Structure formats: structure tokens, C-alpha cells
């Protein structure tokens, strides 16, 4: 059974010409329902979590300033979004969605958030369209509740950009293994150190990408023995993406999802999937690649 977090406020209005494709959060659920990939009951509307669930991953002073609109102009520019109370409600709700997805994945094997994957958010600051780190907060939530039986977490970050905020948050947390496979010359210019970073050269194609992934991920499962997986399935790895420098086709991107989710299904590892980035000029390219992630999950778990 699929569970999918989504709320209308995910599609937050931005100034005209803004480069972030907010429209995808409105169109993607419509496409999935129209195709019949998932039935309407699969969607649930997340709610903001208690502050304590956010403060396991973020400093209280930063969260307070974020809520009160006290970011400096430089901090606001670094985040990429103009501040508003509605924006903060959106970010907190998305984080709550990923936490609820984690609870549901423990019951059903998989859950997906239409948004999330905000891996550039650090404990004390936001960057790169990320204000609060939803997967980090959800991993902290699982570890803070031993009755859930999660003792080790693996974060598989396959967005084209390194998960710098996630890497920094868990730098000294041995129970969370952070794996980031990203473009070497992509944002952020100053990389953090994940537990494992695979930095790919410009133009990496399907065959090379999938071979490296297949050479790496099974070894990580054997080495870390995770009880739970978070998967960041960014589609900015596509050759069409204007903010990425890799050369994956849509077919290659789908095969990536099939491989990661197939391993989780095979090993009976509960997994939460967050969509991450995608910046192709044609919104249809973004939607189709994201929709493939849901199609793959539906084929495996339905």
C-alpha cells in the first residue's frame, strides 16, 4: 500500500520569473491520479509536527528566527526564497510529511513525499531552496523513539547536488550513514563530507551512473546494515536539467529508481522517498521523471 504526503500549500506562490519550478507540486499529484498510478486514498495531508521534532535537527535560535522572519538579507538570498509566514508553514508541513511518511513506511514498507529532500538545510541555516532538513529531522525522529526499532539509518541522496546540510548534521552521528552521489562541479561550491561521496564528472551517462550505483549501494547495505532508508530521488540528474551537468536520460533515471527501490523491497527495508530537485526547462520533463518514481514504487509495493 502506497502512502503519499501532499498538501495544496506545497505549491507556494513565488515571484514571476523565479527559477524554482513550484508548479510541479500542483501538477504531479494530478498526473498520478489521472493515470491511475495511485488511488485517491493513497494521498494524506500532513500537518506541522511539534517543535521538538524539528529541534532534533535544527538549532532553536535558527528556528525561532525563521518563524519570526528575522533572517538577514544575505540569509534570505542564500535560501533562494522570499520569506513569508506562508512559506514557513509550507516548509514545516513538508517536514511533518516526511516524519509521517517514516511512520507509515514502518507499517507498509514504503511512503513518498511529493516534496521534501531539502538536503541543503544545515542545523543553523538554510541554503539552495532548503530551509528545514526534512529527511534529517525524520531520521532523528526514528532514532529518538527506540520503540520503533530503528537503530541505523541509511540516507541515499541521488540528487545532482551534494547533500551538504545532511552531511553536516550527521557528521558525528554513527547511527546515520550519509551517501551522496552528485555532480562534482555542481552546487554547492564548498562541499561537506558525507560518510560516502561519489562526485561524478560532467556528462556522466546512464551506463556509467548505473554501474557506479550498482557497485556501491549493495556494499553499503552490507556494511552499515540499516534498519531504514531515506531516498532522495532528485531528477536534476537529467541531461535536460539547466542546473545539472550530468547526462542521464529519463529511462536511465527510472532505472536508477528501480534499482534503489528494488533493493529496499528485496531486503524488506522500509524506505521513505522524497522528490528533491528538478530544473529542466520543460515542466513536462520534470513531471514525467518524478512520476516514474511513483510508478516504480507502485509496481513494487502494490
C-alpha positions in Angstrom: 0.0 0.0 0.0 1.4 3.4 -1.0 1.1 6.4 1.3 1.9 9.8 -0.3 2.2 13.1 1.6 0.9 16.1 -0.2 -0.9 19.3 0.7 -2.1 22.2 -1.5 0.3 24.6 0.2 3.2 22.6 -1.3 2.6 24.8 -4.4 3.6 28.0 -2.8 3.3 31.2 -4.9 6.7 32.7 -6.0 7.5 36.0 -7.8 7.1 35.9 -11.6 10.2 34.5 -13.3 11.5 32.7 -10.2 13.6 29.7 -11.3 12.2 27.2 -8.8 9.5 25.1 -10.6 6.9 25.3 -7.8 4.2 24.3 -10.3 5.3 20.7 -10.2 3.8 20.3 -6.8 0.4 21.1 -8.2 0.7 19.1 -11.4 2.4 15.9 -10.2 -0.5 14.7 -8.0 -3.0 15.5 -10.7 -0.9 13.4 -13.2 -0.6 10.4 -10.9 -4.4 10.5 -10.2 -5.3 10.9 -13.9 -3.1 8.0 -14.9 -4.5 5.8 -12.1 -0.9 5.2 -10.8 -2.3 5.5 -7.2 -5.9 5.8 -5.9 -7.0 9.0 -4.2 -6.9 7.4 -0.7 -3.1 6.9 -1.1 -2.7 10.7 -0.5 -2.7 12.0 3.0 -2.4 15.7 4.1 0.5 16.2 6.5 0.4 18.6 9.4 3.1 20.6 11.1 4.9 18.5 13.7 5.7 19.5 17.3 8.6 21.9 17.6 10.6 19.2 19.4 10.6 17.1 16.2 12.2 20.0 14.3 14.7 20.9 17.0 16.4 17.5 16.9 17.9 18.5 13.6 17.9 22.3 13.9 19.2 24.9 16.4 16.4 26.6 18.4 17.8 30.1 17.7 17.7 29.5 14.0 14.2 28.0 14.0 13.0 31.0 16.1 14.4 33.5 13.6 12.9 31.5 10.8 9.5 31.7 12.3 9.7 35.3 13.2 11.0 36.5 9.8 14.4 37.6 11.3 16.7 36.2 8.6 19.2 38.7 7.3 19.0 39.7 3.6 22.1 37.5 2.9 20.4 34.5 4.6 17.3 35.1 2.6 19.3 35.2 -0.7 21.1 32.1 0.3 17.8 30.3 0.8 16.6 31.3 -2.6 13.1 32.1 -1.4 11.5 35.3 -0.3 10.4 34.9 3.4 6.7 34.9 4.3 4.7 33.2 7.1 3.1 31.0 4.4 6.5 29.8 3.2 7.4 28.8 6.7 4.1 26.9 7.2 4.9 25.1 3.9 8.4 24.1 5.0 7.2 22.9 8.4 4.4 20.9 6.8 6.7 19.2 4.3 9.0 18.2 7.2 6.0 16.9 9.1 5.0 14.9 6.0 8.4 13.2 5.9 8.1 12.3 9.5 4.7 10.8 9.0 6.0 9.0 5.9 8.6 7.4 8.1 5.9 6.1 10.5 3.9 4.8 7.6 6.9 3.2 5.9 7.5 1.1 9.0 3.9 -0.3 8.6 3.7 -0.5 4.8 7.3 -0.8 3.6 7.3 2.5 1.6 5.9 6.0 1.7 6.6 9.0 -0.5 6.6 12.8 -0.1 5.6 14.8 -3.2 8.1 17.4 -1.9 11.0 17.2 0.6 14.6 16.2 0.2 15.7 19.6 1.5 19.2 18.5 1.9 20.9 21.9 1.8 19.5 23.0 5.1 22.0 22.9 8.0 21.3 23.0 11.7 21.7 26.7 11.8 20.9 28.0 8.3 19.2 27.4 5.0 20.6 27.3 1.5 19.7 26.4 -2.0 15.8 26.3 -1.7 16.1 24.4 1.6 15.1 26.0 4.9 14.5 22.9 7.1 16.0 19.5 6.5 13.1 17.1 6.4 15.0 13.8 6.0 17.4 14.7 8.8 14.5 15.6 11.1 12.7 12.3 10.2 15.9 10.3 10.8 16.4 11.9 14.2 12.7 11.2 15.0 13.2 7.5 14.3 16.3 7.3 16.4 14.7 9.2 19.3 11.9 6.6 19.5 13.6 3.2 20.3 10.3 1.5 20.5 10.1 1.9 16.6 13.1 -0.5 16.3 15.3 1.7 14.1 18.9 1.7 15.2 20.7 2.5 12.0 19.6 4.7 9.1 21.0 5.0 5.6 20.4 8.2 3.6 20.7 7.6 -0.2 21.0 11.0 -1.8 21.0 10.9 -5.6 20.1 14.5 -6.3 22.6 16.0 -8.7 23.7 18.4 -5.9 25.6 17.2 -2.8 23.5 16.8 0.4 25.8 19.2 2.2 23.4 20.1 5.0 22.5 16.5 5.7 26.2 15.5 5.8 27.0 18.3 8.3 24.1 17.5 10.6 25.1 13.8 10.9 28.9 14.3 10.8 29.2 12.9 14.3 26.3 10.5 14.3 27.5 7.0 13.6 23.9 5.6 13.5 23.2 7.6 10.3 25.2 6.8 7.2 25.1 9.6 4.5 25.7 8.6 0.9 25.7 11.3 -1.7 26.2 10.7 -5.4 26.3 14.0 -7.2 27.9 16.1 -9.9 31.5 17.1 -8.9 31.2 20.7 -10.4 27.6 21.3 -9.2 26.3 23.5 -6.4 27.3 23.7 -3.6 30.8 25.0 -4.4 32.0 24.2 -0.9 31.2 20.6 -0.3 30.8 19.0 3.1 32.0 15.4 3.8 29.3 12.7 3.7 30.1 9.3 5.0 30.5 8.4 1.3 30.6 10.9 -1.5 30.7 9.9 -5.2 31.5 13.0 -7.2 30.7 12.5 -10.9 32.3 14.2 -13.8 30.2 16.4 -16.2 28.4 14.4 -18.8 28.1 11.1 -16.9 25.7 8.9 -18.8 23.2 6.2 -17.9 25.6 3.3 -18.2 28.3 4.8 -16.1 25.9 6.2 -13.5 24.1 2.9 -13.0 27.3 0.8 -12.9 28.7 3.0 -10.1 25.4 2.8 -8.2 25.3 -1.0 -8.5 28.9 -1.2 -7.4 28.3 0.9 -4.3 24.8 0.5 -2.8 24.8 -3.2 -2.1 28.2 -2.8 -0.3 26.7 0.0 1.8 23.7 -2.2 2.8 26.1 -5.0 3.8 28.5 -2.6 5.7 26.0 -0.4 7.6 23.2 -2.9 8.0 20.5 -0.2 8.1 17.0 -0.7 9.5 15.6 2.2 7.5 16.4 4.0 4.3 15.7 7.6 3.2 15.9 8.0 -0.6 16.3 11.4 -2.2 15.3 10.9 -5.9 16.1 14.2 -7.5 15.5 14.3 -11.2 18.1 17.1 -11.8 20.4 14.3 -13.0 18.7 14.5 -16.4 20.6 15.8 -19.4 17.9 18.4 -19.9 18.3 19.9 -16.5 19.5 23.5 -16.5 21.2 23.3 -13.1 22.8 20.0 -13.5 25.7 18.8 -15.7 25.0 15.1 -15.9 23.6 13.3 -19.0 21.1 10.8 -17.8 18.1 10.0 -19.9 14.6 9.7 -18.5 14.9 5.9 -18.9 18.2 6.0 -17.0 16.6 8.0 -14.2 13.8 5.4 -14.0 16.3 2.6 -13.9 18.1 4.3 -11.0 14.8 4.4 -9.1 14.1 0.7 -10.0 17.5 -0.2 -8.6 17.3 1.7 -5.3 13.7 0.8 -4.6 14.2 -2.7 -5.8 17.0 -3.3 -3.3 14.9 -1.9 -0.5 12.0 -4.1 -1.4 14.2 -7.2 -1.8 15.8 -6.6 1.6 12.5 -5.6 3.2 13.9 -2.3 4.2 11.3 0.4 4.9 12.0 3.4 2.7 10.8 7.0 2.5 11.2 8.7 -0.8 11.4 12.5 -1.3 11.4 14.1 -4.7 14.3 16.5 -4.4 15.2 18.8 -7.3 14.4 19.0 -10.9 15.0 22.1 -13.1 14.5 21.1 -16.7 13.2 24.0 -18.8 10.1 21.9 -19.9 7.9 21.2 -16.9 6.8 18.0 -18.7 10.3 16.6 -18.4 10.3 17.2 -14.7 6.9 15.7 -14.1 7.5 12.6 -16.2 10.7 11.8 -14.4 9.1 12.4 -11.0 6.1 10.3 -12.0 8.3 7.4 -12.8 9.5 7.3 -9.2 5.9 6.8 -8.1 5.2 4.3 -10.9 8.2 2.2 -9.8 7.1 2.3 -6.1 3.5 1.3 -7.1 4.8 -1.6 -9.2 6.9 -3.0 -6.4 4.7 -2.5 -3.4 1.1 -2.6 -4.9 
